[in-house]
Amino acid sequence: MSSDQDYQFTRALSLSELIGLSFKLLFSNIFIWVFYLLAFLLFTLYLFTIKDLGFSTSLDVDFSELLGSIDFTDPNTDTNELLNLSNKILFTFFTESLVISVFLSIAYAITLFVVKSNFERVLPNNLLIKTVPNDMSETKSLITKLKISISKVIPKLIPIVIAAFILNFLTLIGLIFFIVPGIIISGLVSLVPVIILSESDISVGKSFKRSYELVKGFLLKTLALLVFIGIIQFILATIVQLILVNIYVVFSGIDPEQISTSTDPIFVILRYVSEAFFAPLSIISLILFYYNLKWENQQKYSQPWNVPIQNQPIQPYPQYQQIQPSQQSYQPQTENIVPPHEKSIFCISCGKANPIYGSFCAFCGKKLLKSSETSTNIGNNSENLDLNKIVCSTCGKPPRKPEDKFCAYCGMKY
């Protein structure tokens, strides 16, 4: 499988850095908000259209109220009623999930390409390495970016819609029947949309496997990021919604108690508009987290950043051979030492061998002592020289003078 990776992180990001950079990228280009506003407005239009046609929608069906009105412990509870209720819930969920998946998938895809085009402008220089040219980052025109984004989205549209629908379905089933496993599953497959849009030649099934392999070693960090981003989105969207609703109430003169929060068209539109302001925050944080996890997996498993984890061969640990100590006795090294013989004379100052016919040492320049001079000097200083205590460790000869540092016969240092 080939990958279209154009950026690489140089270090891991903390949760605070991920959230902070997500906000910087969110406010770096209002072009991102346009498609989320369109997506939510189209979804609102769909809900009211379906409602006018007589179908059930989440606007007029309070599932929690319906479930609370049924006594599941009563043996006389009508099974047909339960069956009709379950069918209504599944049909409503299925249709609305499919529609919102289509709208949001397009918004997700365009957001991803636009956000990546702002990486070099927003992210720190020491965090990012550009590995291959990015045609989105080379242009500043919004129209050009839009054309490039749409051209890249079209081939990925069907896989991303299918993946988004599966994600919604798995998350709902997990939360209804198994709350904790549902949360874990949502974390393990959270990177599926980003992977489909970022890596080429990858199927929907492989994208789920790829997301699992990236997240499995960092599940707690992934869940923490999703929880923090979800809480921040909810708080900010609620604040914006309250502001917009209060403005609407003041200018319209409508009694707030008479507003139906679920069926009033203006209120529903304001609710989705407030959500659209911060909805891109989740996909932006996942884009950054995707590159962050690729770097962390590289450091953890020592694998190339742009090679899929599942294609990496498992390298065995190298086998080191233990070195056995040598049984031979230590032999001193005598580099640059000429073995003594009858045609050489050693300098008593530096210990180097010189030709017998020389008068001065060729290495240190000191005068060479001939045999007669040597005998004289040894004789004159015999009272200061203890020949029984100082001998050469190599040849066993005593020094000719007490101040000698090297043996005059073999050149070794005393």
C-alpha positions as CSV (number, residue, x, y, z in Angstrom):
1,M,0.0,0.0,0.0
2,S,1.4,3.4,-0.9
3,S,0.9,6.5,1.1
4,D,0.5,10.1,0.2
5,Q,2.3,11.5,3.2
6,D,3.6,15.0,2.7
7,Y,4.5,15.9,6.2
8,Q,6.3,14.3,9.2
9,F,6.4,15.4,12.8
10,T,9.8,15.7,14.5
11,R,8.5,15.1,18.1
12,A,5.5,14.0,20.0
13,L,2.8,16.5,21.1
14,S,1.2,16.7,24.5
15,L,-2.6,16.9,24.8
16,S,-2.4,20.6,25.6
17,E,-0.3,21.2,22.5
18,L,-2.7,19.2,20.3
19,I,-5.7,21.2,21.6
20,G,-3.9,24.5,21.2
21,L,-2.7,23.9,17.7
22,S,-6.2,22.6,16.8
23,F,-7.7,25.9,17.7
24,K,-5.0,27.8,15.8
25,L,-5.7,25.8,12.7
26,L,-9.5,26.2,13.2
27,F,-9.2,30.0,13.3
28,S,-6.6,30.2,10.6
29,N,-9.1,29.8,7.8
30,I,-12.8,30.6,7.9
31,F,-13.0,28.6,4.6
32,I,-13.4,25.5,6.8
33,W,-16.6,26.7,8.5
34,V,-18.4,27.3,5.2
35,F,-18.8,23.6,4.4
36,Y,-19.8,22.7,7.9
37,L,-22.5,25.3,7.9
38,L,-23.7,24.0,4.5
39,A,-23.6,20.4,5.8
40,F,-25.7,21.2,8.9
41,L,-28.1,23.4,7.0
42,L,-28.7,20.7,4.4
43,F,-29.2,18.2,7.2
44,T,-31.7,20.5,8.8
45,L,-33.6,20.9,5.5
46,Y,-33.6,17.1,5.2
47,L,-35.1,16.6,8.7
48,F,-38.0,19.1,8.1
49,T,-38.6,17.6,4.6
50,I,-38.9,14.1,6.0
51,K,-41.1,15.3,8.8
52,D,-43.5,17.0,6.4
53,L,-43.7,13.8,4.4
54,G,-45.0,12.0,7.6
55,F,-41.8,10.1,8.6
56,S,-40.4,10.0,12.0
57,T,-37.3,12.1,12.7
58,S,-35.2,12.9,15.8
59,L,-36.9,16.3,15.9
60,D,-40.3,14.8,17.0
61,V,-39.3,11.5,18.5
62,D,-38.0,11.6,22.1
63,F,-36.5,8.1,22.3
64,S,-35.6,8.5,26.0
65,E,-39.2,9.3,26.8
66,L,-40.5,6.4,24.8
67,L,-38.1,4.0,26.5
68,G,-39.0,5.4,29.9
69,S,-42.7,4.9,29.3
70,I,-42.3,1.1,28.8
71,D,-42.2,-1.2,31.8
72,F,-39.7,-3.9,30.8
73,T,-40.3,-5.8,34.0
74,D,-44.0,-6.2,33.4
75,P,-44.7,-9.6,31.9
76,N,-47.9,-8.2,30.3
77,T,-45.9,-5.7,28.2
78,D,-47.0,-5.9,24.6
79,T,-44.2,-7.4,22.5
80,N,-45.6,-5.8,19.4
81,E,-45.2,-2.4,21.0
82,L,-41.5,-3.1,21.7
83,L,-41.0,-4.4,18.2
84,N,-42.6,-1.2,16.7
85,L,-40.5,1.0,18.9
86,S,-37.3,-0.8,18.0
87,N,-38.2,-0.6,14.3
88,K,-38.9,3.2,14.6
89,I,-35.6,3.8,16.4
90,L,-33.6,1.8,13.9
91,F,-35.2,3.3,10.9
92,T,-34.8,6.8,12.2
93,F,-31.2,6.2,13.2
94,F,-30.4,4.5,9.9
95,T,-31.7,7.2,7.6
96,E,-30.4,10.1,9.6
97,S,-27.0,8.5,10.1
98,L,-26.7,7.9,6.4
99,V,-27.6,11.4,5.4
100,I,-25.4,13.2,8.0
101,S,-22.5,10.8,7.1
102,V,-22.7,12.0,3.5
103,F,-22.8,15.7,4.4
104,L,-20.1,15.5,7.1
105,S,-17.8,13.2,5.1
106,I,-17.6,15.9,2.4
107,A,-16.9,18.5,5.0
108,Y,-14.4,16.3,6.7
109,A,-12.5,15.7,3.5
110,I,-12.3,19.3,2.5
111,T,-11.3,20.3,6.0
112,L,-8.5,17.8,6.0
113,F,-7.0,19.1,2.7
114,V,-7.4,22.8,3.7
115,V,-6.0,22.3,7.2
116,K,-2.9,20.5,5.8
117,S,-2.4,23.4,3.4
118,N,-2.0,25.7,6.5
119,F,0.5,23.4,8.3
120,E,3.5,25.4,7.3
121,R,1.9,28.7,8.1
122,V,0.5,27.8,11.5
123,L,2.6,25.0,13.1
124,P,6.0,25.7,14.6
125,N,9.0,25.3,12.2
126,N,10.8,22.9,14.5
127,L,7.8,20.5,14.5
128,L,7.2,19.9,10.8
129,I,9.3,18.3,8.0
130,K,8.0,18.6,4.5
131,T,8.8,15.4,2.7
132,V,7.0,15.8,-0.7
133,P,5.5,18.8,-2.4
134,N,2.0,19.7,-1.4
135,D,0.1,21.5,-4.2
136,M,-2.4,22.9,-1.6
137,S,0.4,24.7,0.4
138,E,1.8,26.3,-2.8
139,T,-1.2,28.4,-3.5
140,K,-3.0,31.1,-1.5
141,S,-6.1,31.3,-3.6
142,L,-9.2,30.0,-1.8
143,I,-10.8,29.1,-5.2
144,T,-7.8,27.1,-6.2
145,K,-7.7,25.3,-2.9
146,L,-11.4,24.5,-3.3
147,K,-10.9,23.0,-6.7
148,I,-7.9,20.9,-5.5
149,S,-9.9,19.7,-2.4
150,I,-12.9,18.7,-4.5
151,S,-10.7,16.9,-7.0
152,K,-9.2,14.9,-4.1
153,V,-12.5,14.3,-2.3
154,I,-14.4,12.8,-5.2
155,P,-12.4,9.5,-5.5
156,K,-12.6,9.1,-1.7
157,L,-16.3,10.0,-1.3
158,I,-17.8,6.5,-1.3
159,P,-15.3,4.9,1.1
160,I,-15.4,7.8,3.5
161,V,-19.3,7.7,3.6
162,I,-19.3,4.0,4.2
163,A,-16.7,4.3,6.9
164,A,-18.5,7.2,8.6
165,F,-21.8,5.2,8.6
166,I,-20.0,2.1,10.1
167,L,-18.4,4.3,12.7
168,N,-21.7,5.8,13.8
169,F,-23.4,2.4,13.9
170,L,-20.6,0.8,15.9
171,T,-20.5,3.7,18.4
172,L,-24.2,3.6,18.9
173,I,-24.4,-0.2,19.4
174,G,-21.5,-0.1,21.7
175,L,-23.0,2.7,23.8
176,I,-26.4,1.1,24.0
177,F,-25.4,-2.4,25.0
178,F,-21.9,-2.1,26.3
179,I,-20.9,1.4,27.4
180,V,-17.3,0.8,28.2
181,P,-16.5,-1.4,25.2
182,G,-18.4,1.2,23.0
183,I,-16.1,4.0,24.3
184,I,-13.0,1.8,23.6
185,I,-14.2,0.9,20.1
186,S,-14.8,4.6,19.3
187,G,-11.2,5.4,20.3
188,L,-9.6,2.5,18.4
189,V,-11.4,3.4,15.1
190,S,-11.3,7.2,15.5
191,L,-8.6,7.7,12.9
192,V,-10.5,5.9,10.1
193,P,-11.7,9.0,8.2
194,V,-8.2,10.6,8.4
195,I,-6.5,7.4,7.2
196,I,-8.9,7.0,4.2
197,L,-8.2,10.6,3.2
198,S,-4.5,10.6,3.8
199,E,-3.3,7.2,2.5
200,S,-3.9,6.1,-1.0
201,D,-5.0,2.6,-2.2
202,I,-6.5,1.7,1.1
203,S,-9.9,0.0,1.5
204,V,-12.5,0.7,4.2
205,G,-11.6,-2.6,6.0
206,K,-7.9,-1.9,6.0
207,S,-8.4,1.6,7.3
208,F,-10.1,0.2,10.4
209,K,-7.2,-2.2,10.9
210,R,-4.7,0.6,10.3
211,S,-6.4,2.8,12.9
212,Y,-6.4,0.0,15.4
213,E,-2.6,-0.5,14.9
214,L,-1.8,3.1,15.3
215,V,-4.0,3.7,18.4
216,K,-3.6,0.4,20.3
217,G,-0.4,1.5,22.1
218,F,-1.8,4.9,22.9
219,L,-5.4,4.2,23.7
220,L,-5.6,6.2,26.9
221,K,-4.1,9.3,25.2
222,T,-6.6,8.9,22.3
223,L,-9.6,8.6,24.6
224,A,-8.4,11.6,26.7
225,L,-8.1,13.7,23.5
226,L,-11.6,12.7,22.3
227,V,-13.1,13.4,25.8
228,F,-11.4,16.8,26.1
229,I,-12.3,17.9,22.6
230,G,-15.9,16.7,23.1
231,I,-16.3,18.6,26.3
232,I,-14.8,21.8,24.8
233,Q,-17.0,21.5,21.7
234,F,-20.1,21.0,23.8
235,I,-19.4,24.0,26.1
236,L,-18.5,26.4,23.3
237,A,-21.4,25.3,21.1
238,T,-23.8,25.7,24.1
239,I,-22.5,29.2,24.7
240,V,-22.9,30.2,21.1
241,Q,-26.3,28.6,20.9
242,L,-27.5,30.6,24.0
243,I,-26.2,33.8,22.5
244,L,-27.9,33.2,19.2
245,V,-31.2,32.1,20.8
246,N,-31.3,35.1,23.0
247,I,-30.7,37.4,20.1
248,Y,-33.5,35.7,18.2
249,V,-35.9,36.0,21.1
250,V,-35.1,39.7,21.7
251,F,-35.5,40.7,18.0
252,S,-38.6,38.4,17.3
253,G,-40.5,39.3,20.5
254,I,-41.5,35.7,21.0
255,D,-42.2,34.4,24.5
256,P,-39.3,32.0,25.3
257,E,-41.7,29.6,27.0
258,Q,-43.6,29.2,23.8
259,I,-40.6,28.1,21.7
260,S,-40.5,24.4,21.0
261,T,-36.8,23.6,21.1
262,S,-37.2,20.5,19.0
263,T,-39.7,21.6,16.3
264,D,-39.2,25.4,15.9
265,P,-37.3,25.7,12.6
266,I,-35.4,28.9,13.6
267,F,-34.3,27.3,16.9
268,V,-33.2,24.1,15.1
269,I,-31.2,26.1,12.6
270,L,-29.5,28.1,15.3
271,R,-28.7,25.0,17.2
272,Y,-27.0,23.4,14.2
273,V,-25.2,26.7,13.2
274,S,-23.8,26.9,16.7
275,E,-22.6,23.3,16.4
276,A,-21.0,24.1,13.0
277,F,-18.8,26.7,14.5
278,F,-16.8,24.2,16.5
279,A,-17.5,20.9,14.7
280,P,-14.3,21.1,12.6
281,L,-12.3,21.0,15.9
282,S,-12.7,17.3,16.2
283,I,-11.4,16.4,12.7
284,I,-8.6,19.0,13.0
285,S,-7.4,17.4,16.3
286,L,-7.6,14.0,14.7
287,I,-5.5,15.1,11.8
288,L,-2.8,16.4,14.1
289,F,-3.1,13.3,16.3
290,Y,-2.7,11.1,13.2
291,Y,0.7,12.6,12.4
292,N,1.6,12.6,16.1
293,L,0.8,8.8,16.4
294,K,2.8,8.0,13.3
295,W,5.9,9.7,15.0
296,E,5.2,8.0,18.3
297,N,4.8,4.6,16.7
298,Q,8.1,5.1,14.8
299,Q,9.9,5.9,18.1
300,K,8.3,3.0,19.9
301,Y,8.7,0.3,17.3
302,S,11.7,1.9,15.4
303,Q,9.9,1.8,12.1
304,P,10.0,4.2,9.1
305,W,7.3,6.9,9.5
306,N,5.9,6.5,6.0
307,V,5.7,2.7,5.9
308,P,2.5,1.0,7.1
309,I,2.9,-0.8,10.4
310,Q,1.3,-4.0,9.1
311,N,3.9,-4.3,6.3
312,Q,6.8,-4.0,8.6
313,P,8.8,-7.2,9.1
314,I,9.5,-8.2,12.7
315,Q,13.2,-8.0,13.1
316,P,14.8,-10.5,15.6
317,Y,17.1,-9.2,18.2
318,P,20.7,-9.5,17.2
319,Q,22.6,-12.4,18.7
320,Y,25.9,-11.3,20.3
321,Q,28.7,-13.8,20.8
322,Q,30.4,-13.7,24.1
323,I,34.1,-13.0,23.9
324,Q,36.2,-15.5,25.9
325,P,39.2,-14.1,27.6
326,S,42.5,-15.1,26.1
327,Q,44.6,-17.7,27.9
328,Q,47.9,-16.4,26.5
329,S,50.2,-14.2,28.7
330,Y,50.3,-10.5,27.9
331,Q,53.0,-9.6,25.4
332,P,54.1,-5.9,25.4
333,Q,53.9,-4.1,22.1
334,T,57.1,-2.4,21.0
335,E,56.1,-0.1,18.1
336,N,58.8,1.8,16.3
337,I,61.5,-0.1,18.2
338,V,64.4,-1.6,16.3
339,P,65.6,-4.8,17.8
340,P,69.2,-4.4,19.1
341,H,72.1,-5.9,17.1
342,E,75.7,-5.3,16.6
343,K,75.2,-2.6,14.0
344,S,72.8,-0.4,16.0
345,I,73.3,2.0,18.9
346,F,70.5,3.2,21.2
347,C,70.1,6.8,22.3
348,I,70.0,7.0,26.1
349,S,67.7,10.0,26.0
350,C,64.8,8.8,23.7
351,G,65.7,5.1,23.5
352,K,65.5,4.9,19.7
353,A,67.8,2.7,17.6
354,N,70.4,4.6,15.5
355,P,73.1,3.4,13.0
356,I,76.4,2.5,14.6
357,Y,78.2,5.1,12.5
358,G,76.0,8.0,13.7
359,S,77.2,10.6,16.2
360,F,73.8,12.2,17.1
361,C,70.4,10.7,17.6
362,A,68.3,11.0,14.5
363,F,65.1,11.3,16.6
364,C,65.9,13.7,19.5
365,G,69.3,15.2,18.3
366,K,71.2,14.2,21.5
367,K,74.8,13.0,21.2
368,L,75.1,9.2,20.9
369,L,77.4,7.6,23.4
370,K,79.9,5.1,21.9
371,S,81.1,2.0,23.8
372,S,84.1,3.8,25.4
373,E,82.0,6.8,26.4
374,T,79.4,4.5,27.8
375,S,81.9,2.6,30.0
376,T,83.4,5.9,31.2
377,N,80.0,7.3,32.1
378,I,78.9,4.2,33.8
379,G,82.2,4.0,35.8
380,N,81.9,7.7,36.8
381,N,78.4,7.2,38.1
382,S,78.6,3.7,39.5
383,E,78.3,5.0,43.0
384,N,74.8,6.4,42.2
385,L,73.6,3.3,40.2
386,D,72.2,0.3,41.9
387,L,72.4,-2.3,39.1
388,N,70.7,-4.9,41.2
389,K,67.5,-2.9,41.6
390,I,67.1,-1.2,38.2
391,V,67.1,-3.5,35.1
392,C,65.2,-3.5,31.8
393,S,62.0,-5.6,31.9
394,T,62.6,-6.8,28.4
395,C,66.3,-7.5,28.0
396,G,67.4,-7.5,31.7
397,K,70.2,-5.0,31.1
398,P,70.9,-2.3,33.7
399,P,70.9,1.4,32.8
400,R,74.1,3.1,31.9
401,K,73.2,6.3,33.8
402,P,70.7,6.9,36.7
403,E,68.8,9.5,34.7
404,D,68.2,7.2,31.7
405,K,64.6,6.8,30.8
406,F,65.0,4.1,28.1
407,C,67.2,1.0,27.9
408,A,70.2,1.6,25.7
409,Y,70.2,-2.0,24.5
410,C,66.6,-2.7,23.5
411,G,65.0,0.8,23.6
412,M,62.2,-0.2,26.1
413,K,61.1,2.4,28.7
414,Y,62.2,1.6,32.3
